Amino acid sequence: MAGVITSRVEIKIDGAVVLNKPGFTFRPGGIQRESVTGDQSVHGYTETIMSAKLSGNLTHTEQQSLEAYGSISNATIVITTNSNQQYVMRNAWQTDAPELNAQSGEVSVSYESAPAEKM
């Protein structure tokens, strides 16, 4: 079955499209399971909640503020793929201070939230 393979994303933070570079990674979050084993058998597993995570590089221009990227909290982030899938990270926050690479003009960012919703 041939079809579109996800290779691009559009990212909006509070409704504004950001200038994202290729290679962003996204983890929708949800349940993470870890096996519990004994001496002679697998006993089952435990579950923990994983946060959603979005990270990658943005293009830095005179219109973008490093301080603004670094102070993001309680944001709505919408990730739309070129394969027609859309996820929403609600009440998202910046996890690491933005880092500017002056040679490439890229800013690395990382955001987390409660598990994302597939729209």
N, C-alpha and C positions, 0 to 999 in steps of 0.2 A: 504494500500500500504506500504509494508516494504521497507526499504532502509537504507542507512547510515545516522545516525544522527550526526550532527557536534559535535565532542567531543575533537578534537585536531586541533592545527594550527601550521604551520611553518611560521616563521617571518624572512624576510631578510631586512637588512638595508643597502642600497647602494650595494646590491649584496651579502653581507655576511650573512650567516645564524647565528642567535643569539641563545643562549641556553635558550629558554623560558621555564618557568614552566607552569604546567596546570593552567587554570583559567584566562587567559588573557581575557579582555573584549574589544569589538570593536563596535564603532558606526560609520557607514559610512557617517553620516552627510547628508546634503540636506535641504529640506524645513521643518521648524517646524511651526505648525499652533497653534494659540491661539484664542479661542472663544471670540467674542465680544457680550455682552448681554446688554439689556436695562431693563427697569422696567417690561415689559410685554412680551418680546420675545427675541429670539436669532437674532442678526442682521447680523451675518456672522462671519468672522474670518480674522485675520491678519497673514501675513507670514514673517518669518525671516529666514535667512540662518544659518544653524548650521554647525560648523566645524566637520570634521571627528576626532575621538579620539580612540587611542589604549593605553591600560594601563594594567600593570600586573607586574610580577616578573621574573627576569632573574637569572640564576645561575652565581655567581661570582667566577672566577678562576684567576690564576696569569696572564692569557693572556688578561683579560678584565680590562679596565681602567675606574674608576668612572668618571674621568675628560672627557674622550672621550664620555661616555654616556650623560654627562651633557652639552656638547657643540654641540650636534647634531642640525643642522639647514640646511635647504635646502636639506634634504635627501629624497631619494625615498624608501618608505617602502612597501614591498609586503607581504600581508597576504594571505596564502593559507590554506584552510580548508581540513580536511580529507573527506569532502563531495563534493570535487571537485569544490569549489567556490574560486575565487581569486579576491582580491581587491588591488588597488594601491593607496597609499597616496603619492602625489607628493609635493615636496618642504616642507616636514614635519619638525617640530621643537619639541624639548624637552620642555615641559611646566613646570615641577617641577624638582628641583634638585634631582638627584638619591639618594636614601637612602639605605644604606647597613645594613642588619641584620646579624651581625657577628655570631649569633647562628645557623642560617639556611643557611648562605652563599648565601642569595638572595638579589638582588638589585631591588627596586621598580622603575619603569620608567613609564612615561606618555608622549605620543606624540600627536600632533594635526596637522591638515592640512586643506586645502580647502576640500570640500566634495570629498570622495574617488571615484575612478572609478571602476566599476565592469568589470572584463575582461571576 
